[in-house]
Amino acid sequence: MRQPSRERTPDPERAPEQPPGRSAEAGPGVVAGRAWLMLGLATVGFAVNFWAWALLSPLGPRFKDSLGLSSFQQSLLVAVPVVVGSLGRIPVGALTDRFGGRVMFPLVSAATIVPVLYLGLAGHDSLAALLAGGFFLGIGGTAFAVGVPLVSAWFPPERRGLAIGVFGAGMGGTAVSALTTVKLVDAHGLATPFLITAGVLAVYAVTAALLLRDAPGRVVPAEPPSRRLAATVRLGITWQASALYAVAFGGYVAFSVYLPTYLKTGYGLPQADAADRMAGFVLLAVAMRPVGGWLSDRVGPVRVLTGSLSVLLAGAAVQSLTPSLAPVGTIAFLAMGAALGAGSGAVFALVALLAPDGQVGSVTGIVGAAGGLGGFLPPLVMGVLYGAYGDYGAGLVLLGLVAAAALAFTGTGVRHAVARRAPAAPVVVARTR
């Protein structure tokens, strides 16, 4: 007699007597040391891949001058890795659900080495070569969709907001790129930052292959990827989180890739000074991401998102008037950076709360893609607006309007979804045992 097919199969390393990330002696909410080790390895991997992903952004003004690029071409150059890395998160997230982060993290890191070496050694003499290298550089941006399901599976539900927030701090790899790329090029030549990054990627790929492990009891889906993707698309949390992440993380990405150009063009800052200020913006956003996750574990992601989007709206309104950079403009940008970081952490606390087990990677892939795509469009819009009007004010007004719409959505649809889920929370905990 034919046996009914199973939708999910247990991981071979499953230890059913223990919740993920908890030791035998651990009480509720206590996480085993191995889970923190895996979180640390995943965060380092995310940072290293994001460092590679952001290599072209600090060099955008240099390539504009050396290759005679227009504002739109410069914006396109820094945006291509963003859109490729974003769309690539959809298949990479699904593959992570199937094969686990133990396989996917070393694979993504090793694959990113190829475009990094190409750009550093050969692919920087024309716009076409840079765009080709930037296209494959987008592989590094898919690491996010590997880390979230890996980390989520290691931690109990009541600690996932903090854990994913800490992992999200790996987006500080863009700050490493901002602080070092231009200086290394000035001191040692254009190839230097690319060669160093490729070496770090290689070391991490080997380390991850040796040490990284998937959580015991990780749910492994058995159904085909197309069916899993279709099921993920039908989930309400997929679209709710995608819309919010397009604003929160998309805003972060847009500023991290375009802020040096904005400050150089709009305020006349030297390239190195503009890159350093962008790094400060990035570091604050990075620091606030785990704070957003931690607060979401305690007061709920809806309240954190409401506060973050309100601050973003206020900061965009102030900066749309193009105030002096010291102190008003600096305060406005730092406030927006803090809000975007905390909001990004809160979105994935929301995903951890509402996404079904076994679909976290697929949901993360789509939500991560939405966030990256949210960062793709603004640099292009800003470049077009500045080319047409010689001013960035209209772009900041658009950001404020988007923040206002996201704030209204959070207070209505998202709040209601969380309220409906609340009675079922004990079931989620029981399934992880």
Secondary structure, 3 states (H helix, E strand, C coil): CCCCCCCEEECCCCCCCCCCCCCCCCCCCCCCHHHHHHHHHHHHHHHHHHHHHCCCHHHHHHHHHHHCCCHHHHHHHHHHHHHHHHHHHHHHHHHHHHHCHHHHHHHHHHHHHHHHHHHHHCCCCCHHHHHHHHHHHHHHHHHHHHHHHHHHHHCCHHHHHHHHHHHHHHHHHHHHHHHHHHHHHHHHCCHHHHHHHHHHHHHHHHHHHHHCCCCCCCEEECCCHHHHHHHHHCCHHHHHHHHHHHHHHHHHHHHHHHHHHHHHHHHCCCHHHHHHHHHHHHHHHHHHHHHHHHHHHHHCHHHHHHHHHHHHHHHHHHHCCCCCHHHHHHHHHHHHHHHHHHHHHHHHHHHHHHCCCCCHHHHHHHHHHHHHHHHHHHHHHHHHHHHHHCCCHHHHHHHHHHHHHHHHHHHHHHHHHHHHHHHHHHHHHHHCC
